[in-house]
Amino acid sequence: MASRKSVLANAISDGLMPVAEYVRMSTDHQRYSTENQADAIRAYAAANNMRIVRTYRDEGKSGLDIGGRDALKQLLADVRSGCTDFKAILVYDVSRWGRFQNADESAAYEYECAKAGIKVVYCAEPFDNDGSPLSTIYKSIKRSMAGEYSRELSTKVFAGQCRLVKLGFHQGGLAGFGLRRALLDEQRNLKGELNIGEQKSIQTDRVVLVPGPPWEVSTVERIYRQFVRDGKSERQIADELNAEAKRTDLDRPWSRATVHQVLTNEKYIGNNVYNRTSSKLKQATVRNPPERWVRCDGAFEGIISLELFTQARQIIASRSLRLSDAHMLELLATLWRRAGTLSGLIIDESEDMPSSTSYQTRFGGLLRAYALVGYTPDRDYRYLEINRSLRASHPEVVAQVMQAIRGGGGEVVQNAGNDLLHVNGEWTASVVLARSQIGSSGNLRWNLRFDTSLAPDITCAVRMDSSNNHPLDHYLIPRLDMGAWPQRLGEDNGGLIDGYRFDSFQSLAELAARTPLENAA
């Protein structure tokens, strides 16, 4: 086999640029087969005087992160080594580089290549990856769309799982102590129990929970009886079970937490409860509020009676005493007398106080709580009136943006619930207004607050004029850059940032024109 150095020399000698190709398998669409990707990449290389000297291929790998993608890891390792025999990397499109949930990860890997003098080229994309502001914005949109596809697929799978839960079937996770997973065929006939780690092999089969071994069932009944009727704590019950050498279903010693789990899980009364926690798209696990739980009550035979379970729940709930409104205000007034002033920071630093968030939630804001105890802040709150004026102006500015997009030939739909703009069915935009303020030097400044909860592909950050009555100009900020964008802007922000500044909403019209309408969803 020829060395990399000789391959590079031969490619240069015939006037063709040596390039590598990266292809990643996907089962979601035939156009993403590795063969189709390779055909498109070879056609691009032939049309642009390039020769493919190396291929990196990931077969059937998830694009959510780099884990398991050995070919991409090897590609990046070769780039870092500085011993590559190619000068560019050809990829079919942005999604083949990766459907990373954090677009920064995709950009970071591309930046590593660019820093080594190796350009990443997206052959099937309608833009040249030349680093221009609009090209950067468009690429950011495509990266966000690639991640959004995975999110949409996850949503569809989740909806299917919820439907099965409501029909009484078990979805994922261990059965738990005292219970077992049982397999049913398409006609709901019992096929047998599943051991830990075993999964169904036929798609039409379903899994339900059934009572486990008699000794485990009697242990669960004992735990409830000792807690409710004998008044023992979770720790005392766990110590007794460990003293008797009884183990959990995972063959581990009992702890206060494992006993508490038995006492609080509704599956012991036969209820099928799902989505109490979420861990989607390889993100950290979060606990969901009860209103987001998916449930089917009485889905299977329970071990504990509803009466006994309810009594246990009431004992646990009584531990958390809820402060009355009067008590909270009394604590706030006491703090005011002791500290001489009030603020969110002072409240949060007081160990014997509820948090400032609790006061905001209970009384509709800190100012309202202050008024109820007779406290008047020294700070000038006239900015609240300006903010109210800006909220009233927001719909008008959004309408101007939409008019500009439509005037440029684009299609735009506004989400009535959150004002998010959907452009050409391809990408989303959020419009935020930045209030002008006079700084200590006498110059104007603007604080930017991104609406991160909407996760827009593009944020149109509008700077208001000195009267806060009319737009002055605006910045188009890709979601990729949002985390690094300065939160405070001055009248002059330097060439790099001002490269994203535009005086007319026509900038959004030009961006919309780059998205083919025939590809809109």
N, C-alpha and C positions, 0 to 999 in steps of 0.2 A: 504494500500500500504506500502510495506517495505521501511524503511528509506534508504537514500543513504549510510549511514554508514554500515547498515546491509547488503545491496547488495554487497558492497565492501568486507566485511568480508566473506560472503558466496562464492564470486567468488574466493577469495584468498585461502579459505579452500579447494576447490576442485582442486587446482593447475592450474586453468585457469586465464589468465590475463584479468581483466575487461576492456573493451574498449567501446567507443561510436562510432556510425556511423553517418556520415553526408551525406545526399543525397540531390541533387538539381535537380528539374525537368528541362527538356529541350525539346523543340519541334523540334529541328533541326535534330535529328537522333533517331531512335527507340532504339538503344543500350544505349541511355541516359535516358530511362524511369526509374522512381524511382524503379520499380520492378526489372528491370535488374541490376541496380546498387546494390540494396539490396542483390540480389542473389549472385553476384560476391563478395560482401563484406563478406557475411556469409560463403561462400566457403573458402575465405582467412582466416577468423577467425578460422574456424574448422581445417584448415591445419596448423595453427600456434599456437594452444593451447590458443585460446582467447575466451572469452565469451562476447557477445554484451549485455550490461546492459542498454544502453540508446540510443535513436534515435532522431536525429535532422533532420527535413524534411522541405525544402523550395519548395513549389509547384509553378511551372510556374513563377519563378522570374528571372529577368535579372541578369547575372553574371558580368555586367560591373562595378558595385560598390556595396557597402554593403547596400545602401538605399533600404528599403522594404524587405530585407532578414531577417525576424524576427528570424528564426531558427538559423542562423549563429550568429546574435547578441546575442541570448540567450546562445548559446554555449560559446561564448567569455566571456559573463558576468559570466557564471558558472566557467570558468577557472580562471577569475580574482578574484572570491570570495574565491578560495582556498578550496572549499567544494565539489569537484567533487567526484564521485564514480567510476571513470575510470582512467586508466593510459595511454591511447593512443586514438587517433581518427582515425578511418578508413574512407578513402574517396576513391571513385572509381578511379579517376585520377586527375591530376593537374587542368584540366579545370572545374571539379565539385567544387573545392575549390573556383574558380572564374575566369572569363575571364577579369580580371582587366586590363584596358588600361595602367595603371602604374604598372609594375610588382613589384615595391617596396611595393605596398599596400598588395598584396598577401603574400609577404615575411614577412611583419610586423605582420600580423595576425598569421602566423605560428610561428614567433619568440615569440609572447606572450605566445603561448601554450608551446613552448620548454622551455621558462624561468620558467614556472610553473611546469616543469618536465613531461609534457605530449607531447608525440611525435605524429606528424601527419604522417600517413602511407598512401601512394598512392598505392592501391592494384593492379591496372591494369598496372602500369608503370614498364618498364624493368630495374629499378634501385632501389637500397636500399637507402632510405633517411638517410644516415649515416654521412653526413657532410663532406665527403671527397671532395678534389678539383674537381675531374672529375664528381662526383655526383652532386655537387653544380652547376657546369657549365651545366650539362645535364638538371637539374631541371630548371635552368634559361631559357634554350632553350624552354622547354615545356611550361613554363609560358608565354614566348613571343609568342609561337605558339597559345596558348589559346586566347591571346589578338588579335593576327593576324586574327584568324577566325572571330571574331566580326567585325574587320576592313574590311575583304573581303566581309562579308555579307552586311555591310553598303554600300560598293562600288557597289554591285549588285543592291541594292534597289535604290541607287542614280542614277544609269544608267537607271533604269526603269522610274524614275521620270523625268529625262532629256528627255527621248523619248516622254513622254506625254506632256511635256512643248512645245517641238518642233511641236507637233500636235495641239497646241493652247489651251490646257487644263490648268486650274489653279492648282497649287500644293502647298497646305498649306498656312497658313497665312491669315490675314484678307483682305477683299476686299479693304478697304480704303474709305475715305470720297468721296462721289459722285458715288460710285460703289457698286455693290452687287454680291454675289455668286449665280449662278443659277445651278440647277441640270439637267443633260441630261441623257437619257437612252442610251442603247447600239446602238440605231438607231439615236442618236442625237436629239431626240424629247424632248422638254422642259417639265420638270416635276414640276417646281416651284422653288422659291427662298429659300435659306437657311438662317436662322437667325444666329446671332452671337452665336457660341458655338455648333451649329448643324453640324453633319457630315453625309456623305452618308452612307447608310446601305447595299447597294448592291455593290459587288465588280466591276461589269461591268459598273456601273454608272460613269459619269464623271462630273467635275465641271468647269464652265466657268465664266468669269466676264461679267456683263451687267451694263448699266447705272442705277444709283440709283434713289431716289425720285427727282422730278423736282426741288425742292428748293435747294437740294444739288448740282445738276448739274449746276444750275444758279450761285451758290456761287463759284464753281470752276472756271467757266468762268469769274466771277467778279474778282477773285484773280489774274488771268493771265492778265486781262485787266488793272487792277490798277497797277500791277507791270511793265508791258511792256509799256503801252501807257501813264499812268499817272505818272510813275516814282516813285511810292511809294515803300518804303522798306518793308521787311517782317514784321518787328516790327510794322510799321504803319498800315498795313493791319490787323494784329492780334488784335491790339487795337480797330480798328473799328468794327471787328466782335464781340469782347467781349462786346463792348459798346451796340451793338444791341442784346445782349443775345443769339447769335448764338453759338452752341456747335459743337464739332467735332463728328465723328461717334461713338466715345467711350464716348460721353456725358461729355467731358472735355472742359475747356476753351482753346482758341487758344493761341499758343505761336509762337515766331519767328521760332522755329524748325518745328512745324507742318505746317506752311505756306510754309516754304522752302521745306518740303517733297512733298507737292502738286506740287510745281513749278519744281521739278527735277525728278519726277517719270514718266517713259515712259508709264505706264499703262493708263495715261490720253490721250494718242494718240493711244491707242489700241494695244500696244506692250506687249507681254508676256515675262518678263525678270525674270530669276530664278538664284539662286546661287550667288547673290550679297554678301551675308554673309554666313558663314558656322558655324554650331554648331553641329558637329558630335560626336557621342559616349559620350554625356554628357560633352563635353569639352567646354571651353569658346568660345563665339562667336567672329569670326574674319571677317574682311572685305576683300573680294576678289577683285583682280584687274579686270578691264573690260574684259580682254581677257579670263577670266575664267567664265564669265557669260554665261548662256544658254538662248537663246532667240528665239522668233517667232514673227516677225514683222507683224502687221496687223492681229493679232489673233482674235480680237473682235472689236466691235464698240467703237471708241474713243469719248471722250467728247470735247477735244481741237484739233484745227487744227495743222498740222505739222509745219506750218509757225509760229504760235504764240508760240508754244513750243520751236522752234529753237531760236526765238528772246529772250525768257526768259533765255535759256541756255547760249546764247552769253553774256548777261548782267552779269550773275553770273561768267562766265569764265573770263571776263575782269577784275575782281577784283584781280586775281592772276597774277601779272606781272612777267614774266620770265627774269631772268638776262642773259645777253649775256655772251659769253666766255670772251670777252675783259673786261667787267665790273667785272667779278669774279676775273680775274687775277689782275686787278687794285686794288681791295680790298685786295688781298693776298699780293701784293707788299707793300701796305700801312701798313699792319699789320707787315710785316717784318721790315720795317723802324722804326716802333713804338716800337716793342718788342725786336728787335735786333737778333731774331732767330725765327725759325718756327718749329712747331710740330703739330700733330693731336690734342693734348690736348690744346695747345695755341689757335688753330683755333676754337675748340668747345667752349672754354670759352669766346670767343669774341662775344658779343651780336649782333654786327652789321655785322657779317660775316655769309655766308652759312656754313653748317656743313662740317667737314672733309670728311664725306661720299659723300657729293655732289661733292667735288673736285675729289675724287677717281673715282666716276662714270663718271663725265664729261670729265676728262683728262686721264683716264686710270691709275690712281694711284697718290699718293701724290708726289712721286719723280719726275714724269713727270710734275706735276704742278709747283713744285719748280724750275725745270730746265727752264720752260717757263718764270719765273720772274727773273732768274739769281741767284737763291739761291742754294748753295752747302752745304749740312748738314755736320757737323763735325764728325758724327758717322761713324764707319767703317761698310760698307755694303757688305763686302766680303761674309757674310753668305748667301746673295742672290745667289751667284754662287754655294755654297754648296747645297742650296735648289733646284736649277735647276738640279744639278747632282743627287740628291735623287729622283727627279721626273722621271729622265731618268732611274734610277735603279728600280723603283717601279714595272714595268711590269715583270722584271726578278725575283724579290722576289715573286711576286704573282704566277708566273709560278712554282717556287720551291714548294710553298705551295700546289698548285693543283696537282703537281706530287706526293707529299707525300701522299695526300688523296687518289688518285687513286691507288698508290702502296699498300695502306692498305686495298684495296677492296671497297673504297667508290666511289660515283659518285659526280662529281662537275661540275657546269656550271657557267661560268663567264658572268655577265651582261655587254654587250658591252658599255652601256651608262655610267655606274658609277663604274665598276669594282667590284661590290658586288658579292660574291661567294654564290651560292645556293648549299647546300650539301645534297645529297640524297633526294632532294625535300622536306626536312623537316625543315632545319634551314639555317640561313645565316651567313656569316662571312665577315668582312672587314679587310684588311691588311693596317696598317699604319706604316710608318718609322719614328723613333725618332732620330733626329740628335744629335750626341755627341758634347759636349762643355766642355771646361776646366773652372772649377769654380775658385773662388778667392783663394781657398785652394790648387789648383793644381790638384784636383781630377776631374774625368769625371762626368758629369751630363747630363741628358736627359729630355727634356720637351715633355710631351705627349699631343697630340691634337687629340681628338676623332672625327670621322666623324659622328656626331649625326644626321645629315640630312638623312643618310641612315638607321638609327635605326637598325644596325645589331644585331643579337642575340649574336654573339661573336666578339670581336675585338682582332685581333692578332697584338699586339704592338711590333714591331721589334726594338730592340736597335742596332744601328749601332756601329761599332768599332771606335777607336780613329781617323782613317783616313776617316771615313764616306764612305768607299768603300765597306765594306762587313758586313753582319749581324753578330752580336755578340751573341745574344740570343733573346728570345721573351717571352712575357707574354700573356696568354689567359685570357681575361677579359670579363665576362658575362655582358650583358646590365644591369642586375639588380644591379651590383656593380659599373657601370661606374660613377655615380654621386659622389660616395664616394672615388673613386680611386685618389691617389695623382697625381697631374699634373706634378710633377717633381720627377725624380728618380735619385738616386745616385748609386755608385758602389755596395753598400751594403744597402738593404732596409728592413731587418728584416725578421724573419721567416714567418710571416703571408703572406706578399706580395710575398716573394720568393717562397711560396708554389704554386704560379701560374706561376712560371718561368720555362721555358723549353729550353734546348739547341738545340733540334732537332724538325723539323716540323712533326716528327713522332707523336707528341702529338695530332695534329689535325687528323692524320690518326686513332689513337686510339679512339678519340671522335666520328669520323664518323662511326667507326665500331660498336658503340653502338646504332646507328640509324638503325632499320631494313629496308633493301631496299624494302622488299615487301610491306611496308607501305608508301613508297614514293609516292608523288602525281604525 
